Amino acid sequence: MQTIQMSIYVLGLLVILALLFDFMNGFHDAANAIATVVSTGVLKPQTAVAMAATFNFVAIFVFHQLTVAATVGKGTIDPTVIDQYVIFGALMGAIVWNLVTWYYGIPSSSSHALIGGLVGAAVAKSGTGALISAGLWKVVLFIVLSPVLGFLFGSLIMLLVSWIFVRSTPRKVDKWFRRLQLVSAAAYSLGHGGNDAQKTIGIIWMLLIAAGYSSTTDAVPPLWVIISCYTAISFGTLFGGWRIVKTMGQKITKLKPVGGFCAETGGAITLFISTAMGIPVSTTHTITGAIVGVGSAQKMSAVRWGVAGNIVWAWIFTIPASAFVAAIAWWIGRHIM
């Protein structure tokens, strides 16, 4: 592809902006990894975020194939339309939507905010012809599939555990799953880091390709990009988005350690599968589906369906809302950069 004219200062500022988004992604989505383990009382909030942040970074050693980064960097919009204005618009669209949903305590998807930002900025520049439909359809499909898979895995694991421990006392079950929930929370944090950090890796990779510092034929982005993105999301998680923790951990359904284990394990399985397939999914959608699955496996009335319904509306609005903001930011970027 033809490289664009971009000063090293603009490139540096956009990389910093991308890492800021990555930090906010971890900050915004910390609730996904820790809400269940905190709300069940297994870990104190500070300990939980420290563990989640650690395993966010450890994911760098587990997910060697950067399939999600490749999908975001090369498979969502035409690389030939990428320039500093498109990247600026995409990042601003995602960041603004993340701030709005964090302020109101709405567990929306940072991932889909980023995809919506890319779509809005690219369409503002070159129309719908700039979109790669095959890659975007994967994302759209998994908006539905990731919570459904989380729901199925969460409810099935809950039913299996209930059958296995049917003769055990509640006290014994609680004792076992207070320990096991540490494992499930760590696994979910691994999945969160592996899928979400790669999205920002894809954005920076896309930017470097456009500026001529990398090539579309490169199998992986530069090592510094990988390390900086995993570091940024880990630090974001460490600071935690406490407004969303309460919604995820208590408002959807009341969780005990056994339910928290089942939700986290179901969510982790979904994230591992999605990452292996190179599909950027929403960790928010995934864990919400798993929590609802666990609640409904006990009894349908255990789920506060009104709260769950409000969360679904936020999911529906995320891509168009962030796309709209990104289109405006693209126009502003054209005039100030």
Order of alpha helices (4+ residues) and beta strands (2+ residues): alpha-alpha-alpha-alpha-alpha-alpha-alpha-alpha-alpha-alpha-alpha-alpha
